[in-house]
Amino acid sequence: MDSARSWWVWAASVVAYLIAVTHRTSFGVAGLQATERFDATASVLAMFSVVQLIVYAGLQIPVGLMIDRWGPRQMIASGAVLMVVGQALLALAASVPAGLVGRFFVGAGDAMTFVSVIRLLPAWFSGYRIPMLTQFTGMIGQLGQLLSLVPFAALLHWAGWSNAFLSLAALGVLALGLALAAIRNQPGPRPAAPPGRRPKTLAMLAGAWREPGTRLGFWTHFSTQFSTNVFLLAWGYPFLVSGQGLEPSLASGLMTIFVAVALLFGPFFGGAVSRYPLRRSTLAFGIVFGIVAGWLAVLLWPGRAPLWLLVVLIVLVAIGGPGSMIGFDFARTFNPPNITGTATGIVNVGGFFAALVSVSAIGLLLDVQHAAAGGEGDLYTLDAFRWALAFQFLPLAVGAWGMLSARRAARAAMARRGILVPPLLGSIARRARRERRGRRDPES
């Protein structure tokens, strides 16, 4: 482990993931052009992101099972092929159904990539490196957002729809070549399966879900990541341009903050998780609180929010990206190696499921308000965005409740295994008060 070859395998897989993120986020900067190309309403435009997210989230558990059976290299290569097909179809699409088919393939290919990259880490690296490498994987992958926000957006305006999306298809060919040439599933030959019957798919899935750490990872990912997806994949750019009145170039520049935040906070979260593994959930709750506070401040601000407040919002939402990686560390540490891929797939469903519900609901709420106004005026007004984007508080509340419930179960399981569980802040305060009373009254 930790050999020079390990780093080559990781580097090749991370580049493949970076390309997958570029494919995933490309439609976010093409939303306004897609409205014109397909003559689409807000609900129809949201369908492009919803289809992609449904496919992505729906395939996470099957992909995790397939990784445990066939290995991550095969899945990364297959995902690259699907993304090439999807972007080529989208480049040639002239109607909404044809475009949706393209996004279907993009979502399917993207679904196979990240979980596969995360699954490679325990095979090639020592355990103490994995939390930091997980964060670095997410950080470097987020540079794919930068590729879609700057060169792809420029190419879209300069060369047109078809040429821009065909260029993305060419990037998928590069990912396929890297997977075939440089990535291997493990350092040596695959170990022989233990004697006896191979575990069935449902048994693997049930075993992973029974672990409270898997459920805690799912709800952590659900709560911290979905708002990032909503902003990047669908509604962030229209909200900044049409709702807040920013110039498109400034809006694109603000979207790059997501990359900067990932690069800045990724190492911090990786180091914190490595040093204080029993405080991971507390860190995740802090991230959720920050996201809630950011959206409340912007949506309740009278009129258009000042630029500094929009920057604060984007930073707080963007922190959820690297913060969501904490969920995968729960899956890794609570599950045996033979079902880690399955558990990782379950966790990765969380944020994308919440995002697809939110993206579609926001699009529907925008259309309802436009229809209530008689179909007159702009589709994307600031007031309409206020009510529509406020929908996010519902999944945030559901996710926080799920985190609390799963954390109680996880800590109970740790206590049964003899692992010292740190008290919550309230418990610390109560213990301190009891100790002070004991010192005042030794007989009590």
Kinemage of the C-alpha trace (Angstrom):
@kinemage 1
@onewidth
@group {chain A} dominant
@subgroup {mainchain}
@vectorlist {calphas} color= white
{ca met a 1} P 0.000 0.000 0.000
{ca asp a 2} L 0.954 3.687 -0.399
{ca ser a 3} L 3.366 2.796 -3.216
{ca ala a 4} L 4.145 4.987 -6.229
{ca arg a 5} L 1.695 2.890 -8.217
{ca ser a 6} L -1.001 3.664 -5.655
{ca trp a 7} L -0.646 7.357 -6.392
{ca trp a 8} L -0.784 6.768 -10.154
{ca val a 9} L -3.993 4.787 -9.799
{ca trp a 10} L -5.500 7.473 -7.596
{ca ala a 11} L -4.430 10.275 -9.960
{ca ala a 12} L -5.980 8.549 -12.993
{ca ser a 13} L -9.226 7.841 -11.153
{ca val a 14} L -9.471 11.415 -9.853
{ca val a 15} L -9.055 12.821 -13.362
{ca ala a 16} L -11.871 10.525 -14.501
{ca tyr a 17} L -13.999 11.880 -11.645
{ca leu a 18} L -13.099 15.476 -12.545
{ca ile a 19} L -14.352 14.817 -16.074
{ca ala a 20} L -17.548 13.285 -14.685
{ca val a 21} L -18.190 16.419 -12.595
{ca thr a 22} L -17.680 18.542 -15.724
{ca his a 23} L -20.362 16.476 -17.464
{ca arg a 24} L -22.646 16.694 -14.420
{ca thr a 25} L -22.501 20.482 -14.001
{ca ser a 26} L -22.371 21.504 -17.673
{ca phe a 27} L -26.133 21.895 -17.998
{ca gly a 28} L -26.207 24.348 -15.083
{ca val a 29} L -24.541 27.073 -17.194
{ca ala a 30} L -26.523 26.106 -20.297
{ca gly a 31} L -29.942 26.585 -18.696
{ca leu a 32} L -30.807 29.893 -20.332
{ca gln a 33} L -29.653 28.655 -23.776
{ca ala a 34} L -31.649 25.453 -23.236
{ca thr a 35} L -34.775 27.528 -22.582
{ca glu a 36} L -34.377 29.065 -26.049
{ca arg a 37} L -33.231 25.895 -27.853
{ca phe a 38} L -36.077 23.737 -26.554
{ca asp a 39} L -38.643 26.538 -25.999
{ca ala a 40} L -38.961 25.289 -22.411
{ca thr a 41} L -40.754 26.522 -19.301
{ca ala a 42} L -39.150 26.405 -15.855
{ca ser a 43} L -40.723 23.008 -15.098
{ca val a 44} L -39.510 21.551 -18.393
{ca leu a 45} L -36.039 22.999 -17.874
{ca ala a 46} L -35.967 21.477 -14.385
{ca met a 47} L -36.756 18.086 -15.939
{ca phe a 48} L -33.277 17.964 -17.501
{ca ser a 49} L -31.647 18.151 -14.088
{ca val a 50} L -34.336 15.991 -12.458
{ca val a 51} L -33.881 13.172 -14.992
{ca gln a 52} L -30.134 13.282 -14.478
{ca leu a 53} L -30.524 13.248 -10.700
{ca ile a 54} L -33.137 10.473 -10.707
{ca val a 55} L -30.842 8.264 -12.754
{ca tyr a 56} L -27.822 9.174 -10.643
{ca ala a 57} L -29.544 8.577 -7.313
{ca gly a 58} L -31.411 5.502 -8.526
{ca leu a 59} L -28.215 3.822 -9.706
{ca gln a 60} L -26.112 4.448 -6.609
{ca ile a 61} L -27.107 1.269 -4.788
{ca pro a 62} L -26.944 -0.980 -7.903
{ca val a 63} L -23.568 0.558 -8.761
{ca gly a 64} L -22.304 -0.073 -5.224
{ca leu a 65} L -23.355 -3.706 -5.498
{ca met a 66} L -21.700 -4.027 -8.915
{ca ile a 67} L -18.478 -2.504 -7.600
{ca asp a 68} L -18.359 -5.057 -4.782
{ca arg a 69} L -18.818 -7.835 -7.347
{ca trp a 70} L -16.801 -6.684 -10.402
{ca gly a 71} L -14.502 -3.908 -9.250
{ca pro a 72} L -14.246 -0.124 -9.669
{ca arg a 73} L -12.088 -0.114 -12.826
{ca gln a 74} L -14.817 -1.711 -14.906
{ca met a 75} L -17.412 0.706 -13.556
{ca ile a 76} L -15.322 3.830 -14.256
{ca ala a 77} L -14.736 2.684 -17.846
{ca ser a 78} L -18.419 1.877 -18.357
{ca gly a 79} L -19.419 5.248 -16.919
{ca ala a 80} L -17.112 7.071 -19.331
{ca val a 81} L -18.707 5.295 -22.306
{ca leu a 82} L -22.205 6.247 -21.145
{ca met a 83} L -21.248 9.897 -20.675
{ca val a 84} L -19.735 10.063 -24.170
{ca val a 85} L -22.987 8.732 -25.622
{ca gly a 86} L -25.096 11.102 -23.501
{ca gln a 87} L -23.237 14.292 -24.418
{ca ala a 88} L -23.191 13.341 -28.106
{ca leu a 89} L -26.962 12.828 -28.034
{ca leu a 90} L -27.476 16.138 -26.244
{ca ala a 91} L -25.287 17.941 -28.782
{ca leu a 92} L -27.571 16.778 -31.599
{ca ala a 93} L -30.883 17.071 -29.729
{ca ala a 94} L -33.437 19.489 -31.139
{ca ser a 95} L -36.385 18.519 -28.925
{ca val a 96} L -37.007 18.060 -25.225
{ca pro a 97} L -37.405 14.229 -25.368
{ca ala a 98} L -34.133 13.843 -27.287
{ca gly a 99} L -32.340 16.096 -24.811
{ca leu a 100} L -33.726 14.146 -21.866
{ca val a 101} L -32.383 10.898 -23.331
{ca gly a 102} L -28.948 12.503 -23.477
{ca arg a 103} L -29.106 13.592 -19.847
{ca phe a 104} L -30.268 10.106 -18.906
{ca phe a 105} L -27.025 8.633 -20.230
{ca val a 106} L -24.942 11.388 -18.623
{ca gly a 107} L -26.544 10.715 -15.239
{ca ala a 108} L -25.987 6.964 -15.608
{ca gly a 109} L -22.313 7.378 -16.456
{ca asp a 110} L -21.750 9.914 -13.707
{ca ala a 111} L -23.383 7.544 -11.209
{ca met a 112} L -20.683 4.944 -11.805
{ca thr a 113} L -17.666 7.183 -11.241
{ca phe a 114} L -17.414 8.730 -7.783
{ca val a 115} L -18.387 5.662 -5.769
{ca ser a 116} L -15.857 3.648 -7.769
{ca val a 117} L -13.074 6.134 -7.023
{ca ile a 118} L -13.890 6.090 -3.289
{ca arg a 119} L -13.916 2.276 -3.357
{ca leu a 120} L -10.349 2.239 -4.739
{ca leu a 121} L -8.902 4.048 -1.717
{ca pro a 122} L -9.035 1.220 0.876
{ca ala a 123} L -7.446 -1.166 -1.647
{ca trp a 124} L -4.459 1.070 -2.394
{ca phe a 125} L -3.847 3.191 0.740
{ca ser a 126} L -3.403 2.872 4.493
{ca gly a 127} L -6.428 3.626 6.616
{ca tyr a 128} L -5.038 6.799 8.188
{ca arg a 129} L -4.653 8.403 4.745
{ca ile a 130} L -8.179 7.671 3.555
{ca pro a 131} L -10.148 10.562 5.182
{ca met a 132} L -7.739 13.125 3.728
{ca leu a 133} L -7.629 11.412 0.322
{ca thr a 134} L -11.430 11.288 0.267
{ca gln a 135} L -11.474 15.051 0.722
{ca phe a 136} L -8.766 15.586 -1.890
{ca thr a 137} L -10.759 13.445 -4.306
{ca gly a 138} L -13.783 15.655 -3.808
{ca met a 139} L -11.672 18.820 -4.046
{ca ile a 140} L -9.990 17.914 -7.315
{ca gly a 141} L -13.249 16.637 -8.734
{ca gln a 142} L -14.835 20.021 -8.093
{ca leu a 143} L -12.395 21.549 -10.546
{ca gly a 144} L -14.745 20.008 -13.090
{ca gln a 145} L -17.196 22.730 -12.093
{ca leu a 146} L -14.560 25.258 -13.073
{ca leu a 147} L -14.219 23.621 -16.483
{ca ser a 148} L -17.954 23.885 -17.048
{ca leu a 149} L -18.237 27.416 -15.661
{ca val a 150} L -15.402 29.025 -17.615
{ca pro a 151} L -14.116 27.245 -20.754
{ca phe a 152} L -17.327 25.338 -21.460
{ca ala a 153} L -19.521 28.408 -20.914
{ca ala a 154} L -17.245 30.433 -23.193
{ca leu a 155} L -17.271 27.692 -25.821
{ca leu a 156} L -21.059 27.493 -25.599
{ca his a 157} L -21.368 31.196 -26.437
{ca trp a 158} L -18.624 31.175 -29.072
{ca ala a 159} L -19.058 27.869 -30.910
{ca gly a 160} L -22.691 27.078 -30.220
{ca trp a 161} L -24.630 24.305 -28.541
{ca ser a 162} L -23.606 21.301 -30.660
{ca asn a 163} L -19.870 21.996 -30.766
{ca ala a 164} L -19.723 22.692 -27.034
{ca phe a 165} L -21.403 19.426 -26.042
{ca leu a 166} L -19.397 17.404 -28.573
{ca ser a 167} L -16.276 18.767 -26.876
{ca leu a 168} L -17.554 17.348 -23.595
{ca ala a 169} L -18.042 13.987 -25.299
{ca ala a 170} L -14.366 14.087 -26.283
{ca leu a 171} L -13.441 14.544 -22.609
{ca gly a 172} L -15.334 11.327 -21.867
{ca val a 173} L -13.072 9.477 -24.300
{ca leu a 174} L -10.095 10.683 -22.251
{ca ala a 175} L -11.661 9.285 -19.063
{ca leu a 176} L -12.191 5.931 -20.772
{ca gly a 177} L -8.553 5.791 -21.842
{ca leu a 178} L -7.334 6.540 -18.333
{ca ala a 179} L -9.522 3.837 -16.828
{ca leu a 180} L -8.276 1.181 -19.220
{ca ala a 181} L -4.604 2.184 -19.144
{ca ala a 182} L -3.866 3.188 -15.555
{ca ile a 183} L -6.542 2.022 -13.101
{ca arg a 184} L -6.450 -1.382 -11.411
{ca asn a 185} L -8.803 -2.679 -8.728
{ca gln a 186} L -6.111 -3.730 -6.246
{ca pro a 187} L -2.314 -4.093 -6.065
{ca gly a 188} L -2.285 -7.831 -6.730
{ca pro a 189} L -4.661 -10.428 -8.102
{ca arg a 190} L -8.161 -10.349 -6.742
{ca pro a 191} L -8.370 -12.488 -3.584
{ca ala a 192} L -10.348 -15.659 -3.892
{ca ala a 193} L -13.862 -15.575 -2.536
{ca pro a 194} L -14.286 -17.363 0.800
{ca pro a 195} L -15.783 -20.839 0.585
{ca gly a 196} L -19.525 -21.057 0.679
{ca arg a 197} L -22.287 -19.308 -1.153
{ca arg a 198} L -21.731 -15.798 -2.366
{ca pro a 199} L -23.855 -13.284 -0.423
{ca lys a 200} L -27.002 -12.351 -2.266
{ca thr a 201} L -27.650 -8.822 -3.430
{ca leu a 202} L -30.488 -8.192 -0.997
{ca ala a 203} L -28.430 -9.609 1.867
{ca met a 204} L -25.552 -7.234 1.069
{ca leu a 205} L -27.933 -4.303 0.844
{ca ala a 206} L -29.735 -5.199 4.070
{ca gly a 207} L -26.454 -5.735 5.899
{ca ala a 208} L -25.183 -2.308 4.892
{ca trp a 209} L -28.440 -0.538 5.808
{ca arg a 210} L -28.641 -2.262 9.213
{ca glu a 211} L -25.428 -0.539 10.214
{ca pro a 212} L -26.483 2.719 11.914
{ca gly a 213} L -23.305 4.340 10.605
{ca thr a 214} L -24.560 3.799 7.049
{ca arg a 215} L -27.820 5.525 7.895
{ca leu a 216} L -25.953 8.352 9.614
{ca gly a 217} L -23.823 8.731 6.484
{ca phe a 218} L -26.940 8.786 4.298
{ca trp a 219} L -28.634 11.551 6.287
{ca thr a 220} L -25.388 13.512 6.577
{ca his a 221} L -24.968 13.454 2.813
{ca phe a 222} L -28.678 14.207 2.365
{ca ser a 223} L -28.523 17.333 4.553
{ca thr a 224} L -25.174 18.817 3.576
{ca gln a 225} L -24.944 18.278 -0.178
{ca phe a 226} L -28.354 18.749 -1.773
{ca ser a 227} L -28.392 22.578 -1.640
{ca thr a 228} L -25.055 22.589 -3.466
{ca asn a 229} L -26.590 20.436 -6.192
{ca val a 230} L -29.666 22.664 -6.429
{ca phe a 231} L -27.465 25.723 -6.858
{ca leu a 232} L -24.962 24.231 -9.301
{ca leu a 233} L -27.094 21.918 -11.413
{ca ala a 234} L -30.218 23.994 -11.930
{ca trp a 235} L -31.253 27.165 -10.130
{ca gly a 236} L -28.167 29.010 -8.869
{ca tyr a 237} L -27.234 30.703 -12.139
{ca pro a 238} L -30.819 31.757 -13.064
{ca phe a 239} L -31.334 33.007 -9.491
{ca leu a 240} L -28.232 35.192 -9.634
{ca val a 241} L -28.901 36.549 -13.147
{ca ser a 242} L -32.691 36.851 -13.367
{ca gly a 243} L -33.566 37.053 -9.677
{ca gln a 244} L -30.699 39.115 -8.271
{ca gly a 245} L -29.974 41.057 -11.480
{ca leu a 246} L -26.277 40.209 -11.774
{ca glu a 247} L -24.401 40.275 -15.062
{ca pro a 248} L -23.885 36.762 -16.496
{ca ser a 249} L -20.101 37.138 -16.289
{ca leu a 250} L -20.308 38.096 -12.609
{ca ala a 251} L -22.712 35.237 -11.905
{ca ser a 252} L -20.310 32.768 -13.543
{ca gly a 253} L -17.486 34.221 -11.463
{ca leu a 254} L -19.472 33.769 -8.255
{ca met a 255} L -20.166 30.156 -9.154
{ca thr a 256} L -16.417 29.506 -9.176
{ca ile a 257} L -16.484 30.151 -5.412
{ca phe a 258} L -17.709 26.561 -5.071
{ca val a 259} L -14.357 25.345 -6.374
{ca ala a 260} L -12.351 27.677 -4.134
{ca val a 261} L -14.336 26.606 -1.056
{ca ala a 262} L -13.813 22.926 -1.868
{ca leu a 263} L -10.060 23.485 -2.197
{ca leu a 264} L -9.935 25.447 1.063
{ca phe a 265} L -12.221 23.406 3.307
{ca gly a 266} L -11.519 19.923 1.948
{ca pro a 267} L -8.139 19.536 3.720
{ca phe a 268} L -9.591 21.066 6.887
{ca phe a 269} L -12.456 18.566 7.028
{ca gly a 270} L -10.146 15.688 6.113
{ca gly a 271} L -7.757 16.578 8.929
{ca ala a 272} L -10.580 17.106 11.411
{ca val a 273} L -12.167 13.735 10.609
{ca ser a 274} L -8.791 11.978 10.936
{ca arg a 275} L -7.968 13.592 14.283
{ca tyr a 276} L -11.436 13.666 15.850
{ca pro a 277} L -13.448 10.804 14.339
{ca leu a 278} L -15.933 10.854 17.220
{ca arg a 279} L -16.856 14.470 16.453
{ca arg a 280} L -17.755 13.968 12.788
{ca ser a 281} L -21.491 14.342 13.267
{ca thr a 282} L -21.066 17.535 15.319
{ca leu a 283} L -19.116 19.036 12.439
{ca ala a 284} L -21.863 17.992 10.012
{ca phe a 285} L -24.557 19.648 12.144
{ca gly a 286} L -22.577 22.883 12.093
{ca ile a 287} L -22.500 22.791 8.289
{ca val a 288} L -26.272 22.295 8.092
{ca phe a 289} L -26.846 25.221 10.472
{ca gly a 290} L -24.667 27.442 8.261
{ca ile a 291} L -26.637 26.520 5.119
{ca val a 292} L -29.946 27.323 6.843
{ca ala a 293} L -28.609 30.664 8.100
{ca gly a 294} L -27.304 31.650 4.668
{ca trp a 295} L -30.571 30.981 2.853
{ca leu a 296} L -32.633 32.696 5.565
{ca ala a 297} L -30.504 35.853 5.318
{ca val a 298} L -30.747 36.096 1.519
{ca leu a 299} L -34.405 35.150 1.132
{ca leu a 300} L -35.557 37.498 3.909
{ca trp a 301} L -33.432 40.434 2.720
{ca pro a 302} L -35.704 43.265 1.483
{ca gly a 303} L -35.145 43.619 -2.253
{ca arg a 304} L -32.075 42.298 -4.009
{ca ala a 305} L -29.362 41.101 -1.667
{ca pro a 306} L -26.035 42.967 -1.642
{ca leu a 307} L -23.135 41.276 -3.363
{ca trp a 308} L -21.322 40.541 -0.101
{ca leu a 309} L -24.336 38.635 1.237
{ca leu a 310} L -24.598 36.569 -1.956
{ca val a 311} L -20.935 35.682 -1.548
{ca val a 312} L -21.588 34.602 2.064
{ca leu a 313} L -24.524 32.455 0.918
{ca ile a 314} L -22.474 30.763 -1.791
{ca val a 315} L -19.634 30.065 0.643
{ca leu a 316} L -21.992 28.506 3.215
{ca val a 317} L -23.778 26.398 0.602
{ca ala a 318} L -20.468 25.402 -0.992
{ca ile a 319} L -19.095 24.161 2.348
{ca gly a 320} L -21.732 21.449 2.126
{ca gly a 321} L -19.835 19.893 -0.786
{ca pro a 322} L -16.661 18.889 1.100
{ca gly a 323} L -18.755 18.518 4.244
{ca ser a 324} L -20.832 15.780 2.622
{ca met a 325} L -17.686 13.626 2.365
{ca ile a 326} L -18.044 13.002 6.095
{ca gly a 327} L -20.927 10.689 5.220
{ca phe a 328} L -18.630 8.378 3.258
{ca asp a 329} L -16.291 8.106 6.231
{ca phe a 330} L -19.209 6.824 8.316
{ca ala a 331} L -19.868 4.154 5.664
{ca arg a 332} L -16.215 3.106 5.545
{ca thr a 333} L -15.659 2.823 9.288
{ca phe a 334} L -18.936 1.096 10.209
{ca asn a 335} L -19.005 -1.585 7.468
{ca pro a 336} L -16.836 -4.605 6.615
{ca pro a 337} L -14.754 -4.298 3.413
{ca asn a 338} L -16.891 -6.723 1.371
{ca ile a 339} L -19.922 -4.384 1.472
{ca thr a 340} L -18.182 -1.000 1.600
{ca gly a 341} L -19.123 -0.249 -2.006
{ca thr a 342} L -22.765 -1.004 -1.286
{ca ala a 343} L -22.745 1.195 1.832
{ca thr a 344} L -21.016 4.008 -0.062
{ca gly a 345} L -23.676 3.806 -2.758
{ca ile a 346} L -26.427 4.082 -0.138
{ca val a 347} L -24.794 7.173 1.350
{ca asn a 348} L -24.362 8.803 -2.056
{ca val a 349} L -28.084 8.500 -2.738
{ca gly a 350} L -28.861 10.973 0.051
{ca gly a 351} L -27.811 14.338 -1.329
{ca phe a 352} L -28.863 13.562 -4.870
{ca phe a 353} L -32.304 12.294 -3.875
{ca ala a 354} L -32.935 15.454 -1.854
{ca ala a 355} L -31.641 17.531 -4.764
{ca leu a 356} L -33.900 15.964 -7.384
{ca val a 357} L -36.958 16.523 -5.176
{ca ser a 358} L -35.913 20.123 -4.536
{ca val a 359} L -35.006 20.942 -8.155
{ca ser a 360} L -38.356 19.701 -9.457
{ca ala a 361} L -40.337 21.350 -6.651
{ca ile a 362} L -38.619 24.697 -7.204
{ca gly a 363} L -39.355 24.554 -10.948
{ca leu a 364} L -42.989 23.695 -10.244
{ca leu a 365} L -43.337 26.525 -7.718
{ca leu a 366} L -41.881 29.016 -10.204
{ca asp a 367} L -44.364 27.928 -12.880
{ca val a 368} L -47.316 28.030 -10.476
{ca gln a 369} L -46.496 31.597 -9.503
{ca his a 370} L -46.050 32.601 -13.151
{ca ala a 371} L -49.429 31.066 -14.020
{ca ala a 372} L -51.061 32.810 -11.050
{ca ala a 373} L -49.822 36.115 -12.481
{ca gly a 374} L -51.646 35.350 -15.730
{ca gly a 375} L -48.523 34.173 -17.532
{ca glu a 376} L -47.340 37.759 -17.908
{ca gly a 377} L -43.974 39.238 -17.080
{ca asp a 378} L -40.705 37.447 -16.468
{ca leu a 379} L -40.725 33.777 -15.553
{ca tyr a 380} L -37.873 34.220 -13.059
{ca thr a 381} L -38.698 37.123 -10.724
{ca leu a 382} L -37.053 37.750 -7.374
{ca asp a 383} L -40.273 37.261 -5.400
{ca ala a 384} L -40.996 34.018 -7.241
{ca phe a 385} L -37.505 32.787 -6.429
{ca arg a 386} L -37.963 33.660 -2.753
{ca trp a 387} L -40.974 31.361 -2.353
{ca ala a 388} L -39.609 28.632 -4.591
{ca leu a 389} L -36.138 28.430 -3.040
{ca ala a 390} L -37.655 28.444 0.461
{ca phe a 391} L -38.750 24.862 -0.280
{ca gln a 392} L -35.198 23.812 0.659
{ca phe a 393} L -35.945 24.326 4.348
{ca leu a 394} L -38.197 21.252 4.279
{ca pro a 395} L -35.496 18.723 3.239
{ca leu a 396} L -33.049 20.484 5.544
{ca ala a 397} L -35.387 19.849 8.479
{ca val a 398} L -36.013 16.235 7.443
{ca gly a 399} L -32.287 15.628 7.047
{ca ala a 400} L -31.423 17.105 10.445
{ca trp a 401} L -34.042 14.886 12.102
{ca gly a 402} L -32.617 11.844 10.302
{ca met a 403} L -29.095 12.720 11.428
{ca leu a 404} L -30.181 13.003 15.060
{ca ser a 405} L -32.012 9.678 14.978
{ca ala a 406} L -29.189 7.821 13.227
{ca arg a 407} L -26.547 9.330 15.509
{ca arg a 408} L -28.318 8.020 18.593
{ca ala a 409} L -28.396 4.533 17.067
{ca ala a 410} L -24.756 4.754 15.966
{ca arg a 411} L -23.554 5.839 19.382
{ca ala a 412} L -25.530 3.054 21.027
{ca ala a 413} L -23.885 0.548 18.669
{ca met a 414} L -20.447 1.983 19.445
{ca ala a 415} L -21.100 1.728 23.173
{ca arg a 416} L -22.080 -1.942 22.792
{ca arg a 417} L -18.754 -2.541 21.031
{ca gly a 418} L -16.841 -0.937 23.891
{ca ile a 419} L -15.975 2.277 22.032
{ca leu a 420} L -15.918 5.349 24.245
{ca val a 421} L -18.555 7.756 22.962
{ca pro a 422} L -18.017 11.465 23.754
{ca pro a 423} L -20.902 13.154 25.544
{ca leu a 424} L -22.962 15.766 23.758
{ca leu a 425} L -22.515 19.418 24.728
{ca gly a 426} L -25.655 19.319 26.869
{ca ser a 427} L -24.386 16.202 28.645
{ca ile a 428} L -21.064 17.927 29.307
{ca ala a 429} L -22.851 20.884 30.877
{ca arg a 430} L -25.051 18.633 33.021
{ca arg a 431} L -22.028 16.615 34.184
{ca ala a 432} L -20.184 19.822 35.116
{ca arg a 433} L -23.162 21.040 37.156
{ca arg a 434} L -23.366 17.694 38.999
{ca glu a 435} L -19.659 17.859 39.796
{ca arg a 436} L -19.982 21.412 41.154
{ca arg a 437} L -22.932 20.372 43.348
{ca gly a 438} L -20.941 17.377 44.556
{ca arg a 439} L -18.036 19.578 45.601
{ca arg a 440} L -20.397 21.898 47.526
{ca asp a 441} L -22.256 19.000 49.169
{ca pro a 442} L -20.021 15.933 49.550
{ca glu a 443} L -22.792 13.992 51.295
{ca ser a 444} L -25.121 14.220 48.254
